[in-house]
Amino acid sequence: MAGQLRQVNLEQGLPTVEQALRRLDSELITSKRLGYAAVKLIHGYGSSGRGGKIRVAVRRELSARQERGQIAGFVPGEKFSIFEEETRQALQRCDALRRDQDLERYNNGVTFVIL
């Protein structure tokens, strides 16, 4: 699985923010254990009019995890572009990201986590 990308849909089943964060924790642990280099999180962007609470909470949690050294980093979908330094660094760590359909799509409904 080294160098591979795993996709996780955190909004599946319309979870609460707390449920989505518990699943995030579980999926990151599993992904690391299985040797994935990165995880693509699908969390939506708040199109229902509720403001994207899961997106905001997930990114806040990822920022905290990055500060604690639990993940190498993350790239918000709207910054997933070869013109962004954080994306270029992510591409070096996980070659599979180059083939992801959201590259250059500026999709704020996803976030890429570098493990």
N, C-alpha and C positions, 0 to 999 in steps of 0.2 A: 504494500500500500504506500510505500515511501514515494513522495512526490505526487501523490494522488489527491484528488479533491472529492470531498464527500458533501452531499447536499442534504439539508435538514429543513423541513417546513415547520416552523414554529407556530404558524397561524392555523394549521390544520386542526379541525375540530372546534374552532372558535374558543380557544382557551382564555382564561383570565390572565392578567399580567403575571400573577404569582405562578400559575401553572406553566406559562411559557418560560419563565425564568428557571423553574425546576427542570423543565425539559432541556433548556440550554445547558445547564450544569451537567446533566446526565449525558447528553450528546457530545459535549466537549471531552468529558472523561473517556467515553467509549471511543471517540475518534482518535484521541492520543494513544490509547491502549492498542488500537488496531494499526497504528503507525501512519495515519493520514497526515499530510503536510498542511492541509487547509480544509476549512469547512465553509460552505456557502449557506448562510442562514436566510431563509425566506421568512420575513416577518410582516410584510405588508407595509403600507405607508399611510394608513389612516383614511382610506377612500370612503369609509363608512361615515365620515364626519365626526368621529370621536377623537381625532387628533393623533392617531398613530401611537397609542400608549405603549404597545409592545415594542415598537421600533425604538422609542425613546428609552425605555427601561433596559432593553437589550444592549443598546450602545453605551449607556451609563455603566452597566455591569461589565461590559468588555473593557471599557476604559480603566475601571478599577482593577480588573484582572491583569491588564497590561502593566499597570503601575506596580503590582505585586509580583510581576515576573511569571505569571501563570500561563500567559500566551505571549507570543512574539509580537503580535500586533493585530490590527484589523483595518479594513478599508471599507468605508461606507460605499454603497453602490453608486451614489451620485458622484463619487470621486474615483470610480474604477475606470481609469483612463491611462493610457501610456504616457500622457502628458503630466501625470501626477507622480511625484517621487515615491510616495508610499506604495503606489501600484507597481512601479518598476521594481521596488525591493521585494514585494510579494511575488512577482513573476519570477524573480531569481530563486526564491525558496520553493515555489511550486509551479512547475512548468505547465501543469494541467490547466492553470488559470488562463493561459493564453487561448485556450479553446472554448472558454465559457461564453455563452451567448450574450451575457450582459456586459462584456467588455465594450466600452465606448457607448453604452446605452444610457448612462446616467440614471440608473434605476434606484430610487431611494427606498424601494421596498425590499432590498436585500443588503446584506453585509457579509463581507468575506473575512474570515478569521484565520490568521496564520498561527499555527500551533508551534 
